[in-house]
Amino acid sequence: MMMHKNLFLLLLIVFSLNSFSQSTDLARLEYTYFPQKNSDNSFRRLRAQAAYPIELKKDGSYLIPGFEYRNVNFKYNDPELFETGDLDRFQSFTASLAYTFKMNETWRFGAQTGIKIASNFSQNDIFSDDLIYTGALFFVKIKESERLYDPYRLILGLQYSTTTGFPFPLPIVNYYRRWDEKWSYMLGTPKSNLKYYFNDKHEVQLFVTLDGFFSNIQKNFDTTPRVGNDNSVAESMSMTILLSGLGYEFRLTEHLKFYLYGGHTLINDIRLRDANRDDVYTINDTNTFYARSGLKFTIL
């Protein structure tokens, strides 16, 4: 049982660093839908990811290779002065490798590096601007309980990505506690929640979390073609979402879960950016409904 809890913790760290969303699973297949309010546009995403912890000879140390694929279908139907045909499909392929070991009975250290190819692939090739590099260092303090409840964990660290626009690492802070057999909470980034467990099969949660994507645009274009402004050339597209809602999970088998999340965005920021990651055009910033559903294979 303790072995499974340790693997659960490792996967939590790796996938929370690898993307906006937090995942605690060996594998996941997910579909997301964002209709854009006051717009003819809509956002659909298919995501698949997997990780495999490899135990090393040193006690408590692991290598964790991971892979994630995302296919974003952005139905761009709003009338614009520029051509939107190359902005309807974005894909990303991410490979990551993490290493972690026990420092002592309560603290664990980890490091993760990764590379992502994210583009609309309009020229059917891969260019240097399609590549995104990430890295992170983290420390974890954890207390487990044989009763399953009344554990806690604290994650502190730094994360760097070439897409953030900041020339320095950003902090990672996350705290989890299950104070009762029926209740737990998590505070921090990129997700906070309050969870209630009906029984071993059914659970619900209230949550606030970050989501989004960043991708290169291979054929750069002027967002103000009638003006010819050199400062309006779009070279990438980003979507940053802060959302809240209600989630439900149902355990189909010992390790397979179905989940359904729904809610409303608090921030809905979809923008075209120039070579310096500065905004050149806002596609949509109106808050809207969203839904997310899928299957996940978990060791818990």
Protein Blocks (a to p, Z undefined) as FASTA:
>chain_A
ZZmmmmmmmmmmmmmmmpmbdcfbfbdcdddddddehiabdcdddddddddddddfbghi
acdddddddddddddfbccfbdfklmmbccdddddddddddfblmbccddddddddddeh
lnopacfklpccddddddddddddfklpapacddddddddfklopabdcddddddddfbf
kbccdeddfbdcddddfblmbccddddddeddddddfbgcdfblmnopaklccfbdcddd
ddddddddddfblmlccdddddddfbdcdddddfkopafbdfblcdcddddddddddfZZ
